[in-house]
């Protein structure tokens, strides 16, 4: 426990050196808190219609209303829950698949490496948005289907990062020592090498969350979001028809997406500074 606390303090000491990364972390935490408290902060169902269509921002409607009188404030707050959930779920799926593929590819090499890297390259050359459109069109655009689709298409970057780390680390003395005392391949991969190879994957995963949120917004804008839940992409799709009638329809969800994506990218920079072993030695 004492060692864990010491490592955590060392991590934060390195992370907070990057002031922009601290601001990014605060932005992300703010939106996570808003998403968690959405039912309290915005108790009105975001799909509830009303007589006040295209009402501009006011005391009654802080972010205005849309063509059906739906409260944009409620839509943005409840949409944060869905968009962030999709982002984190998709990034987790991408992380798990990428780590497993990269670990086995880098450790075993040879034919295993060739096969796994050819599969990885096949996923990389296909435009993610186009393939996501095809998959979501074939299957029902539910929250879980969208998150799974985005996650299963985004893993190649993580796989290549982990593979590169394994290629470097598997020849180190601590790995040879583990082999000499009879450790199995699985034990060497997951207990010895992986903990040392994981930092680049963690940094990349923070960026994958941002990419997943943007991709979900793009799918929602094209009408392929879950029609039963409110998301930022859903709000942007509805706003595109009324850009001349109400600027607030697109500005508030658009600004929210921008701030979250910027925050996540800044967090990624901070994680890179804190987890980079060369920077730790300074």
N, C-alpha and C positions, 0 to 999 in steps of 0.2 A: 504494500500500500504506500509506503514511504517513497519507494522507487517510482511508482506511478505518479505520485504527486510531484516529485522532482522533475520527471519528464514532461509533465503537463505545464509546469512553471517555465521550463526551458523552452517548450514549444511556444507558449504565449509571449515570452520575452522576445523570441525571434519574429513572431508574427506581427506584433505591435510596432516593430520598427517601420513597417510599411504602413504609413498613415492612411493612404488610399484604401488599403485592404481592410483596415478597421472601419472606415466609412462604409465600405461594401458590405461587411459583416452586419453592421447596424441596419443597413437597408434591407438585407435579406431577413434578419430577425424581426424587423418591423412588419414586413409583409407576412411572415409566418405567424406572428402574433395576431395580425388583423384577420388572417384566414381562420385561425383557431377560434377567435372571438366573434366571427361574423354573425352567428345567430343572436348574439347579445347586442352587438353594435348596429346590426341591421335586421331587426326581427321581422320585417315585412318580406314575404316571399318575393323573390326577384321576378317571378313570372306573373305576379298579380297586376292586372290591368286597372286603369283608372280613367277618369274623364279628362285629366289634365295632360293631353298629348303635346309633345314638343315644348314643355314648360322649361324655361332656362333655369340655370342654377339659382337657388334662392334659399331662404331659411327653411322652407318646407321641404324642398328637394335640393340638397346640397350639390348634386351633380346633374340636376335636371331630370327630364323624363324622355322616353322615346315616342314613337308614333302611336303606340298603344297605351301610353300613359304609365308604362312600367318605370319604376325608380332605378335610375342608373347607379346611384349610390349602393343600393342593395345588390345590383348586378355585379358591380366591381368587387365588392367585399365577398360575396358568395362565389363569384368567379375565381377569386384568388384561391379558394379552397380546392377547386377542381384543377385549375391550371398548375398550381404548385404540386398537387398530388400526382398528376400525370408526369410532371417533370421529375420528381423524386423517385417514383416507381419505375419509370423508364430508365433513369440513370442507374438505379440499383440492378435492374435486369442486365443492362449493358455492361455494368461493372463485373457482375458475376460471370457472364458468358466470356467477356474479354479476358478476365484473369485466368479462367480455366484453360481456354484455348491458348493463350500466350504462354502459360506455365508449361503445359505439356509440349508445345511446339519448341520452346527454347530448351527445355531439359533433355528431351529425347533426341531431337535433331533428326537427321537422316530423312527417311521416307515419311515419318510422322510429321516432321517439320514441313516438308514439301507439300503434303496433302492439306494440312491445316492452313498454310500460307496461301495456297491457291484458292481455297475456299474464302479466306479473308479478303484476298484481292478481288474475287468475284463480287463480294458485297460492296467493296469500295468503289468499283467502277460504275455501279448502277446508281443513278441519282436517287438519293434517299426519298425525296418528296414524291417523285414519280412512283417508286415502288410502294411507298406508303399509301398513295392514292389508290393503287390497284388492289392492295390487300384490304384496305378499309372498305372499298367498294364491293369486294366479294363477300366480306363478312359484315355483320351488323356493327355500326359505329358506336359501340358502347364505351364507357370509360375504361374498362379493363382491356378491351380489344385495342383501343388507341394507344394506351400506355405500353402494352405488350409489343405492339407493332413497332412503335418508335424505339423501344429498348432493344428489340431483336435486330434492328437495322443499324444501330449505333455502336456496336461493340468492336469493330475492327481496329479503331484507333487505340483503344485500351489493350487489345490483344498484341499489337505490334510493340507498344511500350513495354509491356510485361515480358514479352519474348526477348527484347533487347537486353533487359536487366538480367534475365535468366542466362542468356548466352555469356554475359560478363561474369556472373556470380558462380556459375556451376563449376568453374575451374579453381575457385578459391580454396584455401587450405582448410577452412572450417567444413566445407562440403566433403573434401577428401577424408577428413577426420571422422565425419559421420558415417561415411561408407566403410571405413576401416573397423568401426566398432559394430558393424552389422545392421545399420539402419536400412529399412526398406526404401524403395524409390519414392513411394507415396509419403513416407515420413520425412524424407529429405526435401521433397518438393514443398510440402505444406508447412513443415515445422522449421526447416533450416533456411531455405532460399526465399520462399514467398514473403516472410516478414521483412526481409531486406530489399525485396523488389517492389514492394507495394506503394511507396511514396509517389512515384510518377502517376500511377493509376488513380490514386486519390485526388491528385491535382486535376487530372483529366476528367474525373467524374463530376467535379464541381462545374466544369465547363459543359459537360453533357447535360446537366440539369437545365442550364440556360438554353442549349440547343433544342432540348425536348420541349421546353415552354414555347419557343419560337415556332417549332414544327407543329405543335398542337394548335397554336394560334393560326398558322397557315392553313391547316386542315379545317379548322372552324370557319375561317374566312371563306373557304371554298364550299362550305356547307356539309362538311363531313365530320362534324363534332357530334357528340351525343345530344340529341334533341331534348332529352329529359333532364339535363342538368345545365346550369348556367356556367359559362366559361368566358374568358376574355376573348377567345376566338369567336364565340357566338355573338358577343357584343359588337365586335368589329364587322362581322358579316352583316348584321342588322344596320350598322351605321353607314355602310357604303352607299346605301340607296338614298340617304338623306343628308349628305355632306353639306348641301346648301341650306338645308332647313335647320340644322342644329349642330354646331361645331362640337358641342359637348359630348355628343354620342360617340365620337371616335377619339377625342382628346384624352378623356379620363382612362379608358382601358388601354389606350396606346401608351400613355405616360407610365402606367403601372407596369406594363410589359417591359418598357425601356429601362425603368429603374431597377426592376428585379434582375434583368439580364446584365446590366452594368454592374450591379452589386455582386452577382455570382462570378463575373469575370474578374472583378477586383479581389474577391475571396480566393479565386484560383491563383492569382499572383502572390497573395499573402501565404497561401499554403506552399507554393513553390519555394518562397524565401525561407519558410520555417522548416520544411522537410528536406531541403537541399543540403546534403552532408558537407559540401564544400563551403556553404555559407555558415554552417554551424561552427566551423573551425576558426572563423574570424573573431 
